[in-house]
Amino acid sequence: WMMFPTPYFICLPKFMKIMVIMVVLLGGWLGFMISKVNFSDYSKMSYYYGFSYFMSSMWNLSYLSTFGVNYYVFSYGGKLSDLLDQGWSEYVGSQNLFTFLKGGTLFLEKIFLSNIKIFLTLFLIWICLVLIY
């Protein structure tokens, strides 16, 4: 209870408690039965034991053989994560961009004082400039 900040109490009915114990016992029994199976009798696995051992020993080979090549890529990725993910993109991104656009819109609304004639005149000037270029 000292590890968790809030201790949770899980209340299960008797059937669920017995079910947990039965699943644990069934898993133990199944593991015991699998460990008692003799693979050397008539199994085709014994023919491929050397190949199987070789393939299972190569699980981490890709990490070991490419560590020197990927070291600079990983270090650059860490720096990039520090700069972008915990840096200026936290300030510029999402909500702050919305706040900036909202502030700009409110500023333009105060300038125009919601006067539709000025807005339409500026819109017409903008359309004319677009058509010229």
CORGI-V496388 format. One line per field, one symbol per residue. phi: phi as a letter, one per 40 degrees, with the letter a starting at -180 (. if undefined). A space follows every 50 residues. Layout:
phi: ???
//
This chain:
phi: .ccccbcbbbbbcccccccccccccccccccccccccccccbcccccbcc cccccccbdccccccbcccccccccccccccccccbbccccccfcccccc ccccccccccccffccccccccccccccccccc
//
